[in-house]
Amino acid sequence: MGKKLYRVTCRGMTYSSSDTIHGVAYVVADNPDEAYKRLRDSLDKRKLGLSKERELDKIELLAEVADYPECGTALYA
């Protein structure tokens, strides 16, 4: 199983008119659980947003390292 690129979206911190949007991130990981854990650990460590804003809203598989990726998009990493 190769690495995959996920777009991880939290419940909050998804909009800002002048600052970084921390609630949406692109994460390279082996699986969706690892992708969310990486983002959540980073948000927790930096104490960004409220706890409920850091909760998972959705995870989307965007690309994966494979000759014929099931998601339809190849990741070259």
Buried (B, 14 or more C-beta within 10 A) or exposed (E): EEEBBBBBBBBBBEEEEEEEEBBBBEBBBEEBEBBBBBBBEBBEEEEBBEEEBBBBEEBEBBBBBBEEBEBEEEBEE
